[in-house]
Amino acid sequence: MPASKDQPILYGADFSVYVQAVRLTLTEKGVPHRLVQVDPFQEKGVDEDYLALQPFGRIPAFDNGAIQLYEADAIARYIDAAYSGPLLMPRRSEDRARANQILSILNSYAYPNWVSRLYVEEISNPAEGLATDQEIIDAALPMARTSLREIIRLRQETYGPYLAGENLSLPDFFCAPMYNLLMLSPTGKQLLDEQPDLQDWWQLLQQRETVKELLVA
Ligand SMILES: N[C@@H](CCC(=O)N[C@@H](CS)C(=O)NCC(=O)O)C(=O)O
């Protein structure tokens, strides 16, 4: 079945943080969708055809017949703008600016350090029989810690309980999958014990069916 506005296709794998963020966005917005499996981590990499949708070979990519898009942030913002359902960015300019800032921190600093370094070195690599590189972990720590500290600090400015104010918004959907993996790594767990201020947020998010269903490690 081809992609349509009512039944978009998301290309990716359910274990991917960014696929999870976009699926949370789609599901919370009430948009049914189809996940077509693409695994960039398989030995042969992504199929040649997929590069037409995502030339960098990353996941996710999105198609709803009206537009083909890649970059999770752009996809999520498009879904929020193009579909009815709850607004997933704050209305107030100052809260919206904070939401944009938190999204940027998550993509630029949290993902590379929480996921690509701490989670991969301490969890994925050992699971695949690869060695853990302590130097990579040590180098990731300052940025990993600062990312957490800044998200906590900026959240306080919008008076919660969510990351950017009183309603769920895209930063919640991007942060939750990353936080979920950070928690699994021993160094990440230590960081979260040092700075526990997101625990109430995490508990709130975990009560949601969408989060229970979509956040697989
Ligand atoms: N900037 C991209 C990042 C996507 C990304 O890094 N996805 C990961 C999976 S969570 C991936 O495809 N990794 C494959 C690789 O690093 O080769 C986006 O926002 O869509």
Ligand as a Chemical Component Dictionary entry (heavy atoms), coordinates in Angstrom:
data_LIG
# 
_chem_comp.id                   LIG 
_chem_comp.type                 NON-POLYMER 
_chem_comp.pdbx_formal_charge   0 
_chem_comp.three_letter_code    LIG 
# 
loop_
_chem_comp_atom.comp_id 
_chem_comp_atom.atom_id 
_chem_comp_atom.alt_atom_id 
_chem_comp_atom.type_symbol 
_chem_comp_atom.charge 
_chem_comp_atom.model_Cartn_x 
_chem_comp_atom.model_Cartn_y 
_chem_comp_atom.model_Cartn_z 
_chem_comp_atom.pdbx_ordinal 
LIG N1  N1  N 0 20.093 13.620 12.452 1  
LIG C1  C1  C 0 19.409 12.362 12.239 2  
LIG C2  C2  C 0 20.001 11.340 13.193 3  
LIG C3  C3  C 0 19.358 9.980  13.031 4  
LIG C4  C4  C 0 20.232 8.904  13.611 5  
LIG O1  O1  O 0 21.401 9.110  13.988 6  
LIG N2  N2  N 0 19.678 7.709  13.697 7  
LIG C5  C5  C 0 20.474 6.574  14.131 8  
LIG C6  C6  C 0 19.602 5.550  14.840 9  
LIG S1  S1  S 0 18.880 6.206  16.327 10 
LIG C7  C7  C 0 21.085 5.907  12.924 11 
LIG O2  O2  O 0 20.453 5.835  11.880 12 
LIG N3  N3  N 0 22.324 5.435  13.038 13 
LIG C8  C8  C 0 22.973 4.742  11.973 14 
LIG C9  C9  C 0 24.427 5.037  11.882 15 
LIG O3  O3  O 0 24.969 5.759  12.745 16 
LIG O4  O4  O 0 25.031 4.546  10.941 17 
LIG C10 C10 C 0 17.918 12.532 12.490 18 
LIG O5  O5  O 0 17.540 13.386 13.295 19 
LIG O6  O6  O 0 17.114 11.840 11.858 20 
# 
loop_
_chem_comp_bond.comp_id 
_chem_comp_bond.atom_id_1 
_chem_comp_bond.atom_id_2 
_chem_comp_bond.value_order 
_chem_comp_bond.pdbx_ordinal 
LIG N1  C1  SING 1  
LIG C1  C2  SING 2  
LIG C1  C10 SING 3  
LIG C2  C3  SING 4  
LIG C3  C4  SING 5  
LIG C4  O1  DOUB 6  
LIG C4  N2  SING 7  
LIG N2  C5  SING 8  
LIG C5  C6  SING 9  
LIG C5  C7  SING 10 
LIG C6  S1  SING 11 
LIG C7  O2  DOUB 12 
LIG C7  N3  SING 13 
LIG N3  C8  SING 14 
LIG C8  C9  SING 15 
LIG C9  O3  DOUB 16 
LIG C9  O4  SING 17 
LIG C10 O5  DOUB 18 
LIG C10 O6  SING 19 
# 
